């Protein structure tokens, strides 16, 4: 492939099978998204890395493995490349238990299969490494996903519009912070209410940068040119739905992931990031779901086509 024209993707799906936090549609999400990337957006299959916790997976979506896959993707990047990260799984909010260290707001985080949290600060640091002229698009179908790239500009933000109920069984892709803390404490043996103490004890240098600085809020340098793009499944204070259709043989799926596919299926040609998120909000509202997807990126990237699609493409299939 021509230098500077690579299209690279890392897709992560965590179902947490046989645990009390089990979800049903996350692995289905990433397989469906892989098909969309290959068929519509000209990603080479070999350049799409899948990490799932399906039985027999060679590489599990642990915190270290997800960070490693993203770092490897960014290391390959050159100006003009398109980088994509999709996450389907649990999200959580970490309360500011040490405000005297300059940490005043809850942190958004995703929950890998080993509970080694990846926070908004980690994603900020990854985006800051993307070469100028390349793009990094993140789609997170998880709860509390609004703001998952720290300091990214909000383009489509919170909404207070209430909606009705859905015609399918749904479960929130949210893991309460108390559950995260309790699980980590049972493994670390430490008597502490600060999740960072447990993460550093268990994972050492592989723990989030949010916690590996001795609890002090890591203050990134002021943003320069920023090509990070976050499409979140919901607001930071909301949950995202894991759907299990009533129909026999129907596949479970993430409501947000499926709505993205529906909008792409219905619209021909390029779709801007802003148009995509507004279209997804309309689909979810029509389905009676109360989550409000958001968009975080620069003004320029809000109007830019989602994944910079080539002029000729096939339409993806969407779950209905």
C-alpha positions as MATLAB code, in Angstrom:
seq = 'XXXXXXXXXXXXXXXXXXXXXXXXXXXXXXXXXXXXXXXXXXXXXXXXXXXXXXXXXXXXXXXXXXXXXXXXXXXXXXXXXXXXXXXXXXXXXXXXXXXXXXXXXXXXXXXXXXXXXXXXXXXXXXXXXXXXXXXXXXXXXXXXXXXXXXXXXXXXXXXXXXXXXXXXXXXXXXXXXXXXXXXXXXXXXXXXXXXXXXXXXXXXXXXXXXXXXXXXXXXXXXXXXXXXXXXXXXXXXXXXXXXXXXXXXXXXXXXXXXXXXXXXXXXXXXXXXXXXXXXXXXXXXXXXXXXXXXXXXXXXXXXXXXXXXXXXXXXXXXXX';
ca = [
       0.000    0.000    0.000;
       1.171    3.536   -0.800;
       2.952    5.247    2.065;
       0.674    7.634    3.883;
      -2.494    5.974    2.599;
      -2.917    3.210    5.128;
      -6.255    2.480    6.775;
      -5.672    0.763   10.106;
      -8.203   -0.412   12.684;
      -8.304   -1.933   16.161;
     -11.674   -3.375   17.204;
     -12.361   -4.505   20.784;
     -15.376   -6.448   22.029;
     -15.812   -7.567   25.666;
     -18.801   -9.739   26.629;
     -17.434  -10.750   30.096;
     -18.953  -14.222   29.670;
     -19.918  -16.227   32.769;
     -19.606  -13.206   35.070;
     -22.320  -11.125   36.705;
     -21.332   -8.328   34.330;
     -21.987  -10.401   31.191;
     -23.085   -8.639   28.008;
     -24.335  -10.239   24.804;
     -23.745   -8.036   21.782;
     -20.223   -6.654   22.054;
     -18.403   -9.339   20.082;
     -21.133   -9.250   17.426;
     -20.588   -5.488   17.197;
     -16.929   -5.701   16.268;
     -17.464   -8.431   13.689;
     -20.195   -6.326   12.077;
     -17.963   -3.252   12.157;
     -15.113   -5.169   10.531;
     -17.425   -6.036    7.643;
     -18.366   -2.370    7.253;
     -14.725   -1.240    7.284;
     -13.725   -3.743    4.614;
     -16.770   -3.430    2.340;
     -17.431    0.298    2.476;
     -14.237    1.982    3.629;
     -11.592   -0.112    1.833;
      -9.750   -1.368    4.919;
      -7.577   -4.368    4.131;
      -8.653   -7.338    6.280;
      -5.077   -7.818    7.480;
      -5.029   -4.232    8.770;
      -8.069   -4.766   11.007;
      -7.039   -6.157   14.416;
      -9.760   -7.805   16.526;
      -9.453   -8.294   20.273;
     -12.367  -10.138   21.901;
     -12.922  -12.266   24.977;
     -14.668  -14.990   22.975;
     -13.770  -18.531   24.080;
     -10.460  -19.564   22.547;
      -9.305  -16.036   21.668;
      -5.544  -16.032   21.175;
      -5.169  -12.476   22.464;
      -7.613  -11.250   25.086;
      -8.705   -7.589   25.354;
      -6.834   -6.850   28.573;
      -5.853   -3.304   29.385;
      -2.249   -3.943   28.375;
      -3.211   -5.691   25.132;
      -5.611   -2.930   24.089;
      -3.014   -0.244   24.801;
      -0.390   -2.290   22.964;
      -2.577   -2.744   19.887;
      -3.395    0.974   19.766;
       0.242    1.949   20.276;
       1.333   -0.410   17.500;
      -1.271    1.068   15.163;
      -0.130    4.607   15.912;
       3.519    3.607   15.497;
       2.704    2.528   11.913;
       0.899    5.760   11.102;
       2.082    8.413    8.664;
       0.516   11.668    7.463;
      -2.549   10.847    5.360;
      -3.367    7.607    7.179;
      -6.769    6.806    8.677;
      -6.753    5.156   12.114;
      -9.898    3.714   13.678;
     -10.661    2.301   17.119;
     -13.981    0.692   18.018;
     -14.812   -0.405   21.548;
     -17.900   -2.317   22.655;
     -18.069   -3.227   26.331;
     -18.579   -1.789   29.769;
     -17.707    1.770   30.700;
     -17.480    3.332   34.134;
     -17.083    6.694   35.867;
     -14.258    7.105   38.388;
     -15.092    9.634   41.114;
     -12.560   12.342   42.090;
     -11.547   10.828   45.417;
      -8.345   12.897   45.634;
      -9.399   16.436   44.659;
      -6.460   17.964   46.550;
      -4.214   16.606   43.777;
      -5.987   18.746   41.192;
      -8.430   16.025   40.115;
     -11.906   17.540   40.391;
     -14.168   15.745   37.904;
     -15.108   12.106   37.351;
     -13.020   10.256   34.786;
     -14.584    8.331   31.951;
     -12.994    4.909   31.449;
     -13.507    1.674   29.560;
     -13.353   -1.657   31.383;
     -11.122   -4.269   29.665;
     -11.698   -7.926   30.477;
      -9.079   -7.817   33.270;
     -10.461   -4.546   34.754;
      -7.202   -2.688   34.019;
      -9.058    0.552   33.298;
      -8.187    2.739   30.303;
      -9.129    6.340   31.035;
      -9.772    9.520   29.087;
      -6.202   10.606   29.876;
      -4.795    7.474   28.224;
      -6.772    8.160   25.061;
      -5.616   11.789   25.108;
      -2.011   10.640   25.240;
      -2.557    8.197   22.374;
      -4.191   10.839   20.182;
      -1.342   13.267   20.904;
       1.039   10.728   19.323;
      -0.869   10.568   16.019;
       1.219   12.169   13.230;
      -0.045   15.500   11.951;
      -2.160   14.884    8.874;
      -3.388   11.473   10.024;
      -6.738   10.984   11.749;
      -7.730    8.894   14.763;
     -11.446    8.103   14.964;
     -12.798    6.396   18.069;
     -16.272    4.867   18.307;
     -17.133    3.780   21.846;
     -20.343    1.795   22.366;
     -20.133    1.862   26.145;
     -21.734    3.665   29.042;
     -20.370    7.013   30.234;
     -18.473    7.282   26.930;
     -18.963   11.012   26.387;
     -15.599   12.736   26.852;
     -13.459    9.585   26.569;
     -10.722   11.598   24.847;
      -9.657   14.089   27.503;
      -9.851   17.783   26.473;
     -11.417   17.008   23.077;
     -13.768   19.784   21.913;
     -17.464   19.015   22.245;
     -19.372   19.392   18.972;
     -22.599   17.525   19.773;
     -23.101   17.319   23.501;
     -25.643   16.608   26.216;
     -29.359   16.504   25.575;
     -32.245   16.392   28.017;
     -34.879   15.078   25.606;
     -36.788   12.173   27.174;
     -37.862    9.156   25.124;
     -39.964    6.054   25.537;
     -39.139    2.365   25.784;
     -37.694   -0.061   23.255;
     -39.292   -3.176   21.799;
     -36.251   -5.301   22.580;
     -34.650   -6.543   25.759;
     -31.755   -4.276   26.670;
     -29.059   -4.147   29.302;
     -26.922   -1.156   30.199;
     -23.257   -1.321   29.216;
     -22.361    0.293   32.538;
     -20.298   -1.132   35.330;
     -20.808    0.727   38.617;
     -17.594    2.103   40.044;
     -18.288    0.259   43.293;
     -18.220   -3.052   41.394;
     -14.919   -2.168   39.743;
     -13.377   -1.152   43.062;
     -14.674   -4.250   44.867;
     -13.320   -6.608   42.216;
      -9.881   -4.978   42.133;
      -9.678   -4.862   45.950;
     -10.420   -8.591   46.135;
      -7.404   -9.203   43.905;
      -4.940   -6.659   45.336;
      -5.621   -7.228   49.039;
      -5.146   -3.498   49.668;
      -7.440   -1.587   52.009;
      -7.970    1.579   49.984;
     -10.912    3.485   48.505;
      -8.709    4.832   45.691;
      -8.954    2.659   42.594;
      -5.511    3.782   41.469;
      -3.855    2.094   44.439;
      -5.301   -1.250   43.392;
      -4.524   -0.782   39.708;
      -0.886    0.152   40.345;
      -0.479   -2.760   42.774;
      -1.946   -5.240   40.285;
      -0.656   -3.907   36.969;
       2.352   -1.730   37.785;
       3.560    0.264   34.796;
       0.692   -1.149   32.727;
      -1.840    0.793   34.830;
      -3.423    3.939   33.436;
      -1.295    7.078   33.307;
      -4.007    8.652   35.425;
      -2.839    6.547   38.359;
       0.825    5.778   37.671;
       1.817    9.337   38.616;
       1.272    8.745   42.325;
      -2.320    9.986   42.171;
      -1.395   13.406   40.822;
      -3.478   14.570   37.883;
      -1.211   14.266   34.817;
      -1.437   17.622   33.071;
      -0.951   17.251   29.305;
       0.741   19.997   27.352;
      -1.636   22.492   25.701;
      -3.229   21.028   22.606;
      -1.761   21.874   19.243;
      -3.075   20.388   16.028;
      -5.575   17.715   17.038;
      -7.004   15.039   14.759;
      -8.732   13.004   17.442;
     -12.402   12.245   16.729;
     -14.697   10.627   19.300;
     -18.169    9.319   18.513;
     -19.593    8.265   21.876;
     -22.572    5.980   22.346;
     -24.029    8.264   24.993;
     -23.381   11.225   27.257;
     -20.939   10.910   30.130;
     -23.839   10.557   32.603;
     -25.817    8.040   30.510;
     -25.797    4.347   29.696;
     -25.569    2.638   26.305;
     -27.900   -0.245   25.500;
     -26.891   -3.859   24.857;
     -29.808   -5.218   22.823;
     -31.159   -8.785   22.776;
     -33.951   -9.092   20.185;
     -37.031  -11.137   20.993;
     -37.033  -12.856   17.612;
     -35.736  -16.441   17.587;
     -32.262  -16.530   16.153;
     -31.852  -12.765   16.354;
     -28.377  -11.536   17.215;
     -27.609   -9.356   20.207;
     -25.985   -6.022   19.366;
     -25.112   -2.611   20.681;
     -27.822   -0.067   19.934;
     -25.274    2.615   19.053;
     -23.124    0.380   16.827;
     -26.193   -0.829   14.964;
     -27.518    2.709   14.523;
     -24.178    3.759   12.989;
     -24.559    0.939   10.472;
     -28.180    1.897    9.750;
     -27.227    5.498    8.955;
     -24.323    4.425    6.736;
     -26.610    1.966    4.933;
     -29.248    4.616    4.274;
     -26.895    7.376    3.110;
     -24.932    7.118   -0.111;
     -21.552    8.746   -0.507;
     -19.589   10.523    2.164;
     -21.216   11.218    5.533;
     -19.653   13.809    7.805;
     -18.937   12.973   11.428;
     -21.590   15.496   12.509;
     -24.181   14.151   10.066;
     -23.493   10.615   11.250;
     -23.986   11.394   14.933;
     -27.142   13.434   14.283;
     -28.493   10.601   12.137;
     -27.699    8.048   14.834;
     -29.521   10.154   17.426;
     -32.579   10.132   15.151;
     -32.439    6.341   14.730;
     -32.148    5.728   18.476;
     -34.944    8.182   19.231;
     -37.178    6.374   16.727;
     -36.324    3.097   18.472;
     -37.417    4.547   21.811;
     -33.962    4.610   23.391;
     -32.938    7.343   25.808;
     -29.184    7.502   25.127;
     -27.772   10.521   23.299;
     -24.610    9.892   21.239;
     -22.115   12.761   21.215;
     -19.315   14.026   18.989;
     -15.984   15.399   20.194;
     -13.433   16.756   17.699;
     -12.153   19.933   16.080;
     -14.480   22.136   14.030;
     -12.720   20.959   10.881;
     -13.188   17.297   11.700;
     -16.854   17.765   12.598;
     -17.492   18.601    8.941;
     -15.007   16.024    7.592;
     -16.271   12.735    6.126;
     -16.424    9.825    8.571;
     -13.282    7.727    7.915;
     -12.516    9.718    4.779;
     -14.344    7.233    2.511;
     -13.084    6.540   -1.020;
     -15.298    7.785   -3.889;
     -16.544    4.287   -4.765;
     -17.788    1.920   -2.107;
     -20.340   -0.739   -1.351;
     -23.146   -0.320    1.116;
     -22.743   -2.141    4.451;
     -25.442   -4.355    5.870;
     -27.078   -3.326    9.115;
     -28.828   -5.392   11.777;
     -32.518   -4.588   11.787;
];
